[in-house]
Amino acid sequence: MEKSVLIVAPHPDDETLGCGGTICRLVEDGWLVHWLIVTDMAYSENYTADQICTRQTEIEKVAGLYGFTSVSQLPFAPAKLDETPKRLLISEVIDVLEKIRPVEIYIPYRNDAHNDHEAVFDAVIAAAKSFRRPYIARIYAYEVISETDFGFKPEDGGFRPNVFVDITKFLDKKLSILEVFESEVADFPFPRSRLAVESLARLRGSQCNSMAAESYMLIKEIR
């Protein structure tokens, strides 16, 4: 039986920051790995034609480097998901779930600083109800450096990982793919820098006895 997993990214680069090494490992292990990008620059008035073209080129290059089975992109403007009707966002997510029927889903942590991440988390959780989509066995929340670590909601207990994936073999590839998103990366101490991302992977590795790791919060598991 083919194993299918869905990586949900509010914006291109979230998947690499949060799960880049895990994606590489899943592909090598024979999983069918699908990429869902929830926002699209083309639906916003804040970007130039050159920026939109560059971003689409980046998406195509990154998809090829990872070896995604499919790439889906929803028609929503970045940084405006909190203005999007929830039922519309949920409906679009459901359409993708029904097409892919993933066993596992990776989503951003709900209390990230970026409102889009919260909206995506809520939409996926609503769409993935067990009595509606029983094929989904596990849902993981990933951390995004520059968003998860800047989520300062007083009521939030913080990102507390309880699942770790050894990505030692894939760390260099993750870092190289991240650099495809040239407009999103800058030199340290900028958080989305090669050094900062590598440092987080090393820290997570030290927490699970590996040289480098990515960490997740298990949101749901059905056995």
N, CA and C atoms as a LAMMPS dump frame, in Angstrom:
ITEM: TIMESTEP
0
ITEM: NUMBER OF ATOMS
669
ITEM: BOX BOUNDS ff ff ff
-5.0000000000000000e+02 5.0000000000000000e+02
-5.0000000000000000e+02 5.0000000000000000e+02
-5.0000000000000000e+02 5.0000000000000000e+02
ITEM: ATOMS id mol type element x y z
1 1 1 N 0.834 -1.195 0
2 1 2 C 0 0 0
3 1 3 C 0.874 1.251 0
4 2 1 N 0.616 2.21 -0.887
5 2 2 C 1.389 3.433 -0.962
6 2 3 C 1.107 4.318 0.254
7 3 1 N 2.167 4.903 0.787
8 3 2 C 2.052 5.783 1.935
9 3 3 C 2.122 7.228 1.451
10 4 1 N 1.113 8.011 1.826
11 4 2 C 1.031 9.392 1.354
12 4 3 C 1.076 10.346 2.536
13 5 1 N 1.843 11.423 2.381
14 5 2 C 1.962 12.429 3.44
15 5 3 C 1.768 13.807 2.818
16 6 1 N 1.132 14.7 3.564
17 6 2 C 0.884 16.051 3.082
18 6 3 C 1.637 17.048 3.963
19 7 1 N 2.464 17.87 3.323
20 7 2 C 3.173 18.946 3.996
21 7 3 C 2.437 20.239 3.688
22 8 1 N 1.892 20.891 4.714
23 8 2 C 1.093 22.109 4.504
24 8 3 C 1.933 23.325 4.898
25 9 1 N 2.126 24.229 3.936
26 9 2 C 2.923 25.435 4.17
27 9 3 C 2.067 26.665 3.917
28 10 1 N 1.913 27.542 4.898
29 10 2 C 1.194 28.785 4.641
30 10 3 C 1.847 29.582 3.514
31 11 1 N 3.188 29.585 3.494
32 11 2 C 3.955 30.29 2.471
33 11 3 C 5.129 29.407 2.044
34 12 1 N 5.571 29.525 0.797
35 12 2 C 6.764 28.781 0.389
36 12 3 C 7.954 29.203 1.259
37 13 1 N 8.639 28.286 1.781
38 13 2 C 9.8 28.299 2.681
39 13 3 C 9.438 27.768 4.06
40 14 1 N 8.147 27.86 4.459
41 14 2 C 7.749 27.292 5.753
42 14 3 C 8.035 25.795 5.807
43 15 1 N 7.761 25.097 4.705
44 15 2 C 7.993 23.653 4.663
45 15 3 C 9.466 23.31 4.85
46 16 1 N 10.35 24.142 4.286
47 16 2 C 11.782 23.875 4.391
48 16 3 C 12.295 24.215 5.782
49 17 1 N 11.879 25.354 6.314
50 17 2 C 12.284 25.728 7.657
51 17 3 C 11.826 24.7 8.683
52 18 1 N 10.579 24.238 8.547
53 18 2 C 10.015 23.341 9.54
54 18 3 C 10.295 21.872 9.344
55 19 1 N 10.299 21.423 8.098
56 19 2 C 10.369 19.973 7.838
57 19 3 C 11.288 19.58 6.689
58 20 1 N 12.206 20.458 6.283
59 20 2 C 13.019 20.152 5.107
60 20 3 C 13.749 18.826 5.164
61 21 1 N 14.387 18.549 6.297
62 21 2 C 15.102 17.289 6.436
63 21 3 C 14.165 16.099 6.493
64 22 1 N 13.029 16.276 7.165
65 22 2 C 12.029 15.206 7.257
66 22 3 C 11.472 14.877 5.887
67 23 1 N 11.226 15.904 5.072
68 23 2 C 10.739 15.676 3.712
69 23 3 C 11.724 14.805 2.941
70 24 1 N 13.008 15.155 3.004
71 24 2 C 14.033 14.37 2.306
72 24 3 C 14.036 12.924 2.786
73 25 1 N 13.899 12.743 4.083
74 25 2 C 13.911 11.388 4.647
75 25 3 C 12.676 10.6 4.213
76 26 1 N 11.516 11.244 4.213
77 26 2 C 10.292 10.563 3.794
78 26 3 C 10.373 10.132 2.333
79 27 1 N 10.882 11.024 1.485
80 27 2 C 11.017 10.688 0.063
81 27 3 C 11.962 9.499 -0.109
82 28 1 N 13.085 9.527 0.589
83 28 2 C 14.039 8.419 0.485
84 28 3 C 13.423 7.113 0.979
85 29 1 N 12.545 7.2 1.98
86 29 2 C 11.914 6.005 2.542
87 29 3 C 10.743 5.495 1.698
88 30 1 N 10.452 6.166 0.588
89 30 2 C 9.421 5.674 -0.319
90 30 3 C 8.038 6.254 -0.144
91 31 1 N 7.912 7.288 0.685
92 31 2 C 6.61 7.919 0.848
93 31 3 C 6.275 8.782 -0.366
94 32 1 N 4.993 8.936 -0.643
95 32 2 C 4.525 9.899 -1.627
96 32 3 C 4.311 11.205 -0.871
97 33 1 N 5.162 12.18 -1.101
98 33 2 C 5.143 13.417 -0.327
99 33 3 C 4.542 14.54 -1.173
100 34 1 N 3.453 15.109 -0.68
101 34 2 C 2.715 16.147 -1.396
102 34 3 C 2.885 17.483 -0.669
103 35 1 N 2.964 18.555 -1.445
104 35 2 C 3.194 19.892 -0.898
105 35 3 C 1.982 20.77 -1.179
106 36 1 N 1.381 21.274 -0.111
107 36 2 C 0.267 22.213 -0.237
108 36 3 C 0.727 23.581 0.23
109 37 1 N 0.725 24.553 -0.691
110 37 2 C 1.043 25.944 -0.372
111 37 3 C -0.286 26.684 -0.295
112 38 1 N -0.568 27.298 0.811
113 38 2 C -1.897 27.859 1.034
114 38 3 C -2.066 29.243 0.421
115 39 1 N -0.983 30 0.289
116 39 2 C -1.087 31.356 -0.253
117 39 3 C -0.363 31.479 -1.593
118 40 1 N -0.71 32.538 -2.316
119 40 2 C -0.14 32.765 -3.645
120 40 3 C 0.023 34.277 -3.835
121 41 1 N 1.241 34.72 -4.106
122 41 2 C 1.506 36.147 -4.312
123 41 3 C 0.613 36.764 -5.395
124 42 1 N 0.243 35.947 -6.372
125 42 2 C -0.521 36.463 -7.508
126 42 3 C -1.876 37.016 -7.099
127 43 1 N -2.354 36.652 -5.919
128 43 2 C -3.659 37.11 -5.467
129 43 3 C -3.558 38.293 -4.506
130 44 1 N -2.385 38.933 -4.473
131 44 2 C -2.185 40.1 -3.626
132 44 3 C -1.766 41.293 -4.471
133 45 1 N -2.078 42.479 -3.996
134 45 2 C -1.677 43.701 -4.686
135 45 3 C -0.336 44.226 -4.177
136 46 1 N 0.296 43.497 -3.297
137 46 2 C 1.521 43.975 -2.653
138 46 3 C 2.8 43.529 -3.345
139 47 1 N 2.678 42.795 -4.449
140 47 2 C 3.856 42.245 -5.1
141 47 3 C 3.903 42.636 -6.575
142 48 1 N 5.112 42.801 -7.091
143 48 2 C 5.287 43.146 -8.495
144 48 3 C 5.237 41.886 -9.346
145 49 1 N 5.109 42.079 -10.645
146 49 2 C 5.107 40.947 -11.573
147 49 3 C 6.427 40.185 -11.488
148 50 1 N 7.533 40.908 -11.307
149 50 2 C 8.842 40.249 -11.193
150 50 3 C 8.921 39.393 -9.935
151 51 1 N 8.389 39.912 -8.829
152 51 2 C 8.4 39.142 -7.585
153 51 3 C 7.571 37.872 -7.712
154 52 1 N 6.42 37.976 -8.337
155 52 2 C 5.541 36.816 -8.522
156 52 3 C 6.216 35.777 -9.398
157 53 1 N 6.859 36.223 -10.477
158 53 2 C 7.548 35.305 -11.383
159 53 3 C 8.715 34.616 -10.674
160 54 1 N 9.469 35.387 -9.901
161 54 2 C 10.596 34.819 -9.162
162 54 3 C 10.134 33.774 -8.165
163 55 1 N 9.047 34.071 -7.461
164 55 2 C 8.543 33.122 -6.474
165 55 3 C 8.086 31.825 -7.136
166 56 1 N 7.411 31.907 -8.269
167 56 2 C 6.963 30.691 -8.953
168 56 3 C 8.153 29.868 -9.439
169 57 1 N 9.2 30.544 -9.872
170 57 2 C 10.418 29.835 -10.284
171 57 3 C 11.043 29.119 -9.095
172 58 1 N 11.051 29.787 -7.947
173 58 2 C 11.584 29.178 -6.725
174 58 3 C 10.779 27.947 -6.332
175 59 1 N 9.457 28.056 -6.406
176 59 2 C 8.601 26.929 -6.048
177 59 3 C 8.883 25.728 -6.941
178 60 1 N 8.993 25.961 -8.224
179 60 2 C 9.26 24.874 -9.166
180 60 3 C 10.618 24.229 -8.899
181 61 1 N 11.617 25.054 -8.606
182 61 2 C 12.95 24.516 -8.337
183 61 3 C 12.957 23.693 -7.052
184 62 1 N 12.333 24.229 -6.005
185 62 2 C 12.291 23.528 -4.718
186 62 3 C 11.522 22.214 -4.837
187 63 1 N 10.421 22.235 -5.563
188 63 2 C 9.631 21.012 -5.755
189 63 3 C 10.476 19.927 -6.418
190 64 1 N 11.279 20.311 -7.395
191 64 2 C 12.14 19.348 -8.065
192 64 3 C 13.246 18.825 -7.167
193 65 1 N 13.823 19.691 -6.351
194 65 2 C 14.9 19.278 -5.46
195 65 3 C 14.414 18.292 -4.402
196 66 1 N 13.221 18.521 -3.889
197 66 2 C 12.667 17.586 -2.906
198 66 3 C 12.142 16.309 -3.563
199 67 1 N 11.636 16.423 -4.769
200 67 2 C 10.997 15.272 -5.41
201 67 3 C 9.571 15.067 -4.94
202 68 1 N 8.844 16.179 -4.75
203 68 2 C 7.447 16.072 -4.332
204 68 3 C 6.628 15.313 -5.376
205 69 1 N 5.687 14.519 -4.895
206 69 2 C 4.778 13.801 -5.79
207 69 3 C 3.817 14.77 -6.455
208 70 1 N 3.38 15.786 -5.72
209 70 2 C 2.498 16.804 -6.289
210 70 3 C 2.669 18.107 -5.528
211 71 1 N 2.319 19.203 -6.191
212 71 2 C 2.328 20.524 -5.563
213 71 3 C 0.975 21.175 -5.824
214 72 1 N 0.304 21.592 -4.755
215 72 2 C -0.969 22.311 -4.868
216 72 3 C -0.787 23.687 -4.263
217 73 1 N -1.372 24.701 -4.899
218 73 2 C -1.281 26.057 -4.373
219 73 3 C -2.67 26.686 -4.38
220 74 1 N -3.103 27.159 -3.225
221 74 2 C -4.439 27.716 -3.085
222 74 3 C -4.443 29.206 -3.438
223 75 1 N -5.608 29.739 -3.823
224 75 2 C -5.697 31.117 -4.31
225 75 3 C -5.979 32.151 -3.233
226 76 1 N -5.066 32.24 -2.24
227 76 2 C -5.26 33.196 -1.165
228 76 3 C -4.047 34.112 -1.045
229 77 1 N -4.287 35.374 -0.728
230 77 2 C -3.209 36.352 -0.613
231 77 3 C -2.425 36.151 0.68
232 78 1 N -1.108 36.241 0.631
233 78 2 C -0.301 36.137 1.856
234 78 3 C -0.64 37.247 2.847
235 79 1 N -0.542 36.9 4.13
236 79 2 C -0.771 37.837 5.233
237 79 3 C -2.207 38.331 5.327
238 80 1 N -3.126 37.63 4.678
239 80 2 C -4.531 38.029 4.737
240 80 3 C -5.47 36.858 5.026
241 81 1 N -4.919 35.753 5.497
242 81 2 C -5.776 34.591 5.752
243 81 3 C -6.751 34.85 6.898
244 82 1 N -6.404 35.778 7.791
245 82 2 C -7.342 36.095 8.867
246 82 3 C -8.544 36.876 8.349
247 83 1 N -8.469 37.37 7.108
248 83 2 C -9.586 38.066 6.475
249 83 3 C -10.371 37.138 5.547
250 84 1 N -9.861 35.935 5.339
251 84 2 C -10.505 34.966 4.452
252 84 3 C -11.597 34.212 5.205
253 85 1 N -12.79 34.069 4.633
254 85 2 C -13.838 33.28 5.301
255 85 3 C -13.33 31.88 5.647
256 86 1 N -13.51 31.473 6.887
257 86 2 C -12.992 30.177 7.32
258 86 3 C -13.566 29.025 6.51
259 87 1 N -14.853 29.111 6.199
260 87 2 C -15.48 28.014 5.455
261 87 3 C -14.859 27.841 4.073
262 88 1 N -14.412 28.958 3.471
263 88 2 C -13.782 28.884 2.153
264 88 3 C -12.413 28.232 2.25
265 89 1 N -11.636 28.629 3.241
266 89 2 C -10.312 28.042 3.44
267 89 3 C -10.422 26.553 3.762
268 90 1 N -11.35 26.206 4.635
269 90 2 C -11.545 24.795 4.994
270 90 3 C -11.973 23.989 3.777
271 91 1 N -12.858 24.534 2.975
272 91 2 C -13.331 23.834 1.784
273 91 3 C -12.195 23.534 0.818
274 92 1 N -11.311 24.507 0.624
275 92 2 C -10.173 24.307 -0.281
276 92 3 C -9.231 23.229 0.26
277 93 1 N -9.016 23.229 1.577
278 93 2 C -8.162 22.216 2.189
279 93 3 C -8.782 20.831 2.041
280 94 1 N -10.088 20.745 2.245
281 94 2 C -10.783 19.457 2.103
282 94 3 C -10.604 18.896 0.698
283 95 1 N -10.706 19.74 -0.305
284 95 2 C -10.536 19.282 -1.684
285 95 3 C -9.168 18.625 -1.881
286 96 1 N -8.138 19.215 -1.3
287 96 2 C -6.791 18.652 -1.419
288 96 3 C -6.687 17.341 -0.642
289 97 1 N -7.242 17.297 0.557
290 97 2 C -7.202 16.074 1.358
291 97 3 C -7.885 14.914 0.645
292 98 1 N -9.024 15.175 0.061
293 98 2 C -9.766 14.114 -0.611
294 98 3 C -9.039 13.598 -1.846
295 99 1 N -8.274 14.479 -2.472
296 99 2 C -7.518 14.07 -3.65
297 99 3 C -6.297 13.231 -3.266
298 100 1 N -5.635 13.633 -2.18
299 100 2 C -4.381 12.993 -1.791
300 100 3 C -4.593 11.847 -0.802
301 101 1 N -5.537 12.009 0.097
302 101 2 C -5.839 11.024 1.137
303 101 3 C -4.577 10.645 1.931
304 102 1 N -3.972 11.636 2.584
305 102 2 C -2.722 11.375 3.297
306 102 3 C -2.91 10.599 4.591
307 103 1 N -1.901 9.81 4.919
308 103 2 C -1.865 9.113 6.198
309 103 3 C -1.361 10.07 7.279
310 104 1 N -0.432 10.937 6.893
311 104 2 C 0.144 11.897 7.826
312 104 3 C 0.044 13.31 7.258
313 105 1 N -0.071 14.288 8.163
314 105 2 C -0.1 15.695 7.773
315 105 3 C 0.843 16.476 8.678
316 106 1 N 1.584 17.398 8.086
317 106 2 C 2.456 18.302 8.827
318 106 3 C 1.942 19.727 8.643
319 107 1 N 1.714 20.418 9.755
320 107 2 C 1.137 21.763 9.712
321 107 3 C 1.925 22.687 10.628
322 108 1 N 1.839 24.012 10.434
323 108 2 C 2.546 24.939 11.319
324 108 3 C 1.935 24.972 12.709
325 109 1 N 2.74 25.351 13.656
326 109 2 C 2.299 25.497 15.044
327 109 3 C 1.279 26.635 15.136
328 110 1 N 0.205 26.415 15.865
329 110 2 C -0.907 27.371 15.865
330 110 3 C -0.536 28.729 16.447
331 111 1 N 0.331 28.771 17.43
332 111 2 C 0.602 30.032 18.121
333 111 3 C 1.83 30.76 17.586
334 112 1 N 2.179 30.511 16.33
335 112 2 C 3.247 31.279 15.693
336 112 3 C 2.863 32.755 15.636
337 113 1 N 3.861 33.614 15.457
338 113 2 C 3.607 35.05 15.404
339 113 3 C 2.786 35.453 14.19
340 114 1 N 2.911 34.716 13.103
341 114 2 C 2.221 35.055 11.853
342 114 3 C 0.777 34.553 11.891
343 115 1 N -0.176 35.444 11.665
344 115 2 C -1.591 35.062 11.705
345 115 3 C -1.945 34.001 10.673
346 116 1 N -1.259 33.995 9.537
347 116 2 C -1.536 32.984 8.517
348 116 3 C -1.323 31.57 9.047
349 117 1 N -0.344 31.404 9.919
350 117 2 C -0.055 30.075 10.463
351 117 3 C -1.203 29.585 11.339
352 118 1 N -1.737 30.482 12.135
353 118 2 C -2.889 30.133 12.97
354 118 3 C -4.086 29.733 12.115
355 119 1 N -4.35 30.491 11.056
356 119 2 C -5.488 30.204 10.178
357 119 3 C -5.323 28.855 9.488
358 120 1 N -4.11 28.55 9.067
359 120 2 C -3.857 27.272 8.388
360 120 3 C -4.012 26.11 9.357
361 121 1 N -3.473 26.248 10.555
362 121 2 C -3.633 25.194 11.563
363 121 3 C -5.111 24.901 11.789
364 122 1 N -5.892 25.942 12.041
365 122 2 C -7.314 25.76 12.331
366 122 3 C -8.064 25.13 11.164
367 123 1 N -7.732 25.549 9.938
368 123 2 C -8.425 25.021 8.763
369 123 3 C -8.14 23.535 8.565
370 124 1 N -6.884 23.152 8.746
371 124 2 C -6.526 21.739 8.559
372 124 3 C -7.166 20.879 9.64
373 125 1 N -7.119 21.335 10.875
374 125 2 C -7.721 20.562 11.965
375 125 3 C -9.229 20.383 11.728
376 126 1 N -9.884 21.454 11.27
377 126 2 C -11.318 21.355 10.992
378 126 3 C -11.601 20.408 9.837
379 127 1 N -10.737 20.429 8.837
380 127 2 C -10.937 19.584 7.656
381 127 3 C -10.59 18.12 7.913
382 128 1 N -9.772 17.876 8.931
383 128 2 C -9.242 16.533 9.16
384 128 3 C -9.963 15.771 10.268
385 129 1 N -11.193 16.128 10.553
386 129 2 C -11.954 15.408 11.574
387 129 3 C -11.995 13.914 11.256
388 130 1 N -11.774 13.11 12.277
389 130 2 C -11.614 11.671 12.077
390 130 3 C -12.84 11.011 11.462
391 131 1 N -14.033 11.479 11.812
392 131 2 C -15.235 10.839 11.267
393 131 3 C -15.5 11.265 9.829
394 132 1 N -14.797 12.302 9.356
395 132 2 C -14.899 12.729 7.963
396 132 3 C -13.766 12.163 7.118
397 133 1 N -12.554 12.142 7.666
398 133 2 C -11.377 11.707 6.915
399 133 3 C -10.625 10.645 7.723
400 134 1 N -11.173 9.44 7.833
401 134 2 C -10.583 8.398 8.676
402 134 3 C -9.227 7.89 8.191
403 135 1 N -8.841 8.245 6.983
404 135 2 C -7.54 7.796 6.457
405 135 3 C -6.374 8.557 7.082
406 136 1 N -6.646 9.676 7.757
407 136 2 C -5.575 10.455 8.39
408 136 3 C -5.266 9.852 9.759
409 137 1 N -4.049 9.332 9.902
410 137 2 C -3.672 8.653 11.146
411 137 3 C -2.89 9.548 12.096
412 138 1 N -2.139 10.526 11.537
413 138 2 C -1.282 11.349 12.39
414 138 3 C -1.214 12.782 11.86
415 139 1 N -1.199 13.724 12.801
416 139 2 C -1.012 15.133 12.466
417 139 3 C 0.085 15.689 13.364
418 140 1 N 1.082 16.315 12.745
419 140 2 C 2.2 16.899 13.471
420 140 3 C 2.241 18.41 13.249
421 141 1 N 2.604 19.163 14.273
422 141 2 C 2.84 20.6 14.132
423 141 3 C 4.35 20.84 14.128
424 142 1 N 4.8 21.627 13.164
425 142 2 C 6.233 21.907 13.058
426 142 3 C 6.543 23.337 13.491
427 143 1 N 7.793 23.584 13.797
428 143 2 C 8.23 24.923 14.212
429 143 3 C 8.883 25.636 13.042
430 144 1 N 8.65 26.94 12.97
431 144 2 C 9.244 27.776 11.922
432 144 3 C 10.062 28.863 12.604
433 145 1 N 11.372 28.761 12.499
434 145 2 C 12.235 29.768 13.097
435 145 3 C 11.894 31.131 12.502
436 146 1 N 11.774 32.14 13.333
437 146 2 C 11.344 33.51 13.029
438 146 3 C 9.846 33.697 13.201
439 147 1 N 9.104 32.625 13.403
440 147 2 C 7.66 32.705 13.652
441 147 3 C 7.295 32.013 14.971
442 148 1 N 7.667 30.752 15.111
443 148 2 C 7.337 30.009 16.331
444 148 3 C 8.015 30.63 17.545
445 149 1 N 9.279 31.012 17.384
446 149 2 C 10.036 31.558 18.502
447 149 3 C 9.679 33.011 18.805
448 150 1 N 8.859 33.632 17.944
449 150 2 C 8.41 34.996 18.201
450 150 3 C 6.924 35.057 18.552
451 151 1 N 6.334 33.914 18.827
452 151 2 C 4.94 33.876 19.237
453 151 3 C 4.836 34.1 20.736
454 152 1 N 4.534 35.313 21.136
455 152 2 C 4.576 35.677 22.559
456 152 3 C 3.193 35.797 23.194
457 153 1 N 2.233 35.004 22.757
458 153 2 C 0.906 35.062 23.364
459 153 3 C 1.002 34.603 24.822
460 154 1 N 0.545 35.424 25.763
461 154 2 C 0.708 35.087 27.179
462 154 3 C 0.081 33.748 27.569
463 155 1 N -0.998 33.392 26.898
464 155 2 C -1.686 32.145 27.26
465 155 3 C -1.045 30.908 26.649
466 156 1 N -0.053 31.1 25.758
467 156 2 C 0.566 29.985 25.054
468 156 3 C 1.659 29.357 25.904
469 157 1 N 1.623 28.051 26.029
470 157 2 C 2.647 27.34 26.789
471 157 3 C 3.944 27.168 26.031
472 158 1 N 3.969 27.587 24.765
473 158 2 C 5.188 27.464 23.973
474 158 3 C 5.249 26.159 23.196
475 159 1 N 6.089 26.138 22.191
476 159 2 C 6.292 24.938 21.377
477 159 3 C 7.068 23.91 22.197
478 160 1 N 6.422 22.797 22.491
479 160 2 C 7.029 21.757 23.318
480 160 3 C 7.082 20.45 22.525
481 161 1 N 8.158 20.23 21.81
482 161 2 C 8.229 19.062 20.924
483 161 3 C 8.242 17.743 21.677
484 162 1 N 7.529 16.77 21.113
485 162 2 C 7.54 15.428 21.682
486 162 3 C 7.818 14.363 20.626
487 163 1 N 8.149 14.801 19.412
488 163 2 C 8.561 13.905 18.334
489 163 3 C 9.8 14.516 17.677
490 164 1 N 10.816 13.699 17.483
491 164 2 C 12.055 14.162 16.86
492 164 3 C 12.412 13.266 15.68
493 165 1 N 12.898 13.882 14.614
494 165 2 C 13.316 13.139 13.426
495 165 3 C 14.787 13.436 13.16
496 166 1 N 15.597 12.391 13.128
497 166 2 C 17.028 12.537 12.853
498 166 3 C 17.213 12.929 11.386
499 167 1 N 17.765 14.126 11.153
500 167 2 C 17.972 14.588 9.779
501 167 3 C 19.46 14.802 9.486
502 168 1 N 20.323 14.154 10.263
503 168 2 C 21.764 14.336 10.089
504 168 3 C 22.184 14.175 8.634
505 169 1 N 21.685 13.148 8
506 169 2 C 22.047 12.834 6.616
507 169 3 C 21.543 13.889 5.641
508 170 1 N 20.515 14.65 6.022
509 170 2 C 19.841 15.544 5.082
510 170 3 C 19.986 17.03 5.427
511 171 1 N 20.738 17.344 6.469
512 171 2 C 20.826 18.738 6.898
513 171 3 C 21.405 19.643 5.813
514 172 1 N 22.477 19.218 5.183
515 172 2 C 23.093 20.059 4.153
516 172 3 C 22.133 20.317 2.995
517 173 1 N 21.365 19.304 2.626
518 173 2 C 20.4 19.485 1.537
519 173 3 C 19.308 20.46 1.955
520 174 1 N 18.822 20.343 3.172
521 174 2 C 17.808 21.281 3.684
522 174 3 C 18.316 22.717 3.601
523 175 1 N 19.548 22.94 4.042
524 175 2 C 20.113 24.287 4.049
525 175 3 C 20.308 24.82 2.634
526 176 1 N 20.699 23.954 1.723
527 176 2 C 20.875 24.372 0.325
528 176 3 C 19.538 24.729 -0.313
529 177 1 N 18.5 23.951 -0.022
530 177 2 C 17.173 24.242 -0.57
531 177 3 C 16.642 25.549 0.005
532 178 1 N 16.88 25.801 1.279
533 178 2 C 16.432 27.046 1.885
534 178 3 C 16.981 28.254 1.125
535 179 1 N 18.207 28.169 0.671
536 179 2 C 18.845 29.289 -0.009
537 179 3 C 18.265 29.561 -1.391
538 180 1 N 17.427 28.664 -1.887
539 180 2 C 16.71 28.928 -3.14
540 180 3 C 15.781 30.125 -2.953
541 181 1 N 15.218 30.253 -1.751
542 181 2 C 14.317 31.373 -1.444
543 181 3 C 15.162 32.6 -1.085
544 182 1 N 15.787 33.202 -2.072
545 182 2 C 16.763 34.26 -1.833
546 182 3 C 16.192 35.45 -1.065
547 183 1 N 14.945 35.81 -1.347
548 183 2 C 14.363 36.985 -0.7
549 183 3 C 13.99 36.735 0.757
550 184 1 N 13.993 35.49 1.186
551 184 2 C 13.588 35.14 2.545
552 184 3 C 14.77 34.877 3.467
553 185 1 N 15.963 34.83 2.912
554 185 2 C 17.153 34.448 3.669
555 185 3 C 18.115 35.63 3.752
556 186 1 N 18.769 35.789 4.891
557 186 2 C 19.786 36.831 5.057
558 186 3 C 20.868 36.306 5.994
559 187 1 N 21.901 37.101 6.192
560 187 2 C 23.018 36.674 7.025
561 187 3 C 22.654 36.706 8.507
562 188 1 N 23.276 35.831 9.279
563 188 2 C 23.134 35.809 10.729
564 188 3 C 23.534 37.176 11.297
565 189 1 N 22.787 37.703 12.293
566 189 2 C 21.823 37.015 13.157
567 189 3 C 20.378 37.013 12.676
568 190 1 N 20.129 37.296 11.407
569 190 2 C 18.767 37.144 10.886
570 190 3 C 18.318 35.708 11.127
571 191 1 N 17.095 35.504 11.652
572 191 2 C 16.692 34.144 12.036
573 191 3 C 16.603 33.153 10.879
574 192 1 N 16.195 33.645 9.69
575 192 2 C 16.142 32.729 8.544
576 192 3 C 17.482 32.794 7.802
577 193 1 N 18.534 32.488 8.53
578 193 2 C 19.88 32.412 7.973
579 193 3 C 20.356 30.967 8.057
580 194 1 N 21.323 30.652 7.247
581 194 2 C 21.847 29.291 7.239
582 194 3 C 22.361 28.899 8.627
583 195 1 N 23.073 29.817 9.278
584 195 2 C 23.64 29.512 10.594
585 195 3 C 22.562 29.313 11.642
586 196 1 N 21.533 30.165 11.634
587 196 2 C 20.467 30.039 12.631
588 196 3 C 19.688 28.735 12.454
589 197 1 N 19.378 28.402 11.211
590 197 2 C 18.616 27.175 10.94
591 197 3 C 19.441 25.943 11.302
592 198 1 N 20.727 25.978 10.971
593 198 2 C 21.593 24.855 11.336
594 198 3 C 21.712 24.746 12.857
595 199 1 N 21.802 25.879 13.532
596 199 2 C 21.936 25.862 14.993
597 199 3 C 20.716 25.235 15.655
598 200 1 N 19.525 25.556 15.139
599 200 2 C 18.311 24.947 15.689
600 200 3 C 18.323 23.44 15.464
601 201 1 N 18.752 23.006 14.282
602 201 2 C 18.818 21.569 13.997
603 201 3 C 19.801 20.871 14.934
604 202 1 N 20.907 21.538 15.23
605 202 2 C 21.88 20.949 16.155
606 202 3 C 21.307 20.877 17.57
607 203 1 N 20.594 21.939 17.979
608 203 2 C 19.965 21.924 19.302
609 203 3 C 18.961 20.783 19.403
610 204 1 N 18.088 20.663 18.398
611 204 2 C 17.103 19.577 18.424
612 204 3 C 17.802 18.219 18.379
613 205 1 N 18.916 18.143 17.682
614 205 2 C 19.677 16.894 17.66
615 205 3 C 20.192 16.535 19.036
616 206 1 N 20.663 17.531 19.779
617 206 2 C 21.185 17.27 21.128
618 206 3 C 20.1 16.77 22.067
619 207 1 N 18.84 17.078 21.718
620 207 2 C 17.726 16.654 22.565
621 207 3 C 17.262 15.231 22.26
622 208 1 N 17.784 14.657 21.173
623 208 2 C 17.366 13.284 20.829
624 208 3 C 18.555 12.4 20.455
625 209 1 N 19.753 12.804 20.9
626 209 2 C 20.959 12.008 20.699
627 209 3 C 21.29 11.793 19.226
628 210 1 N 21.187 12.865 18.449
629 210 2 C 21.613 12.8 17.049
630 210 3 C 22.389 14.069 16.724
631 211 1 N 23.037 14.088 15.582
632 211 2 C 23.837 15.254 15.202
633 211 3 C 22.967 16.419 14.718
634 212 1 N 21.785 16.105 14.206
635 212 2 C 20.856 17.144 13.746
636 212 3 C 19.457 16.545 13.687
637 213 1 N 18.462 17.356 14.031
638 213 2 C 17.09 16.839 14.049
639 213 3 C 16.09 17.956 13.792
640 214 1 N 14.891 17.564 13.432
641 214 2 C 13.728 18.449 13.393
642 214 3 C 12.746 17.936 14.426
643 215 1 N 11.996 18.85 15.024
644 215 2 C 11.111 18.449 16.11
645 215 3 C 9.674 18.864 15.824
646 216 1 N 8.748 18.119 16.421
647 216 2 C 7.323 18.31 16.169
648 216 3 C 6.531 18.109 17.451
649 217 1 N 5.345 18.682 17.446
650 217 2 C 4.361 18.353 18.472
651 217 3 C 3.33 17.433 17.833
652 218 1 N 3.151 16.269 18.404
653 218 2 C 2.136 15.347 17.905
654 218 3 C 0.763 15.865 18.322
655 219 1 N -0.046 16.224 17.344
656 219 2 C -1.367 16.769 17.613
657 219 3 C -2.416 15.658 17.721
658 220 1 N -2.277 14.656 16.872
659 220 2 C -3.241 13.548 16.902
660 220 3 C -2.611 12.301 16.32
661 221 1 N -2.915 11.167 16.895
662 221 2 C -2.488 9.886 16.346
663 221 3 C -3.595 8.865 16.565
664 222 1 N -3.934 8.142 15.513
665 222 2 C -4.945 7.091 15.582
666 222 3 C -4.286 5.779 15.155
667 223 1 N -4.35 4.794 15.995
668 223 2 C -3.747 3.496 15.679
669 223 3 C -4.819 2.437 15.506
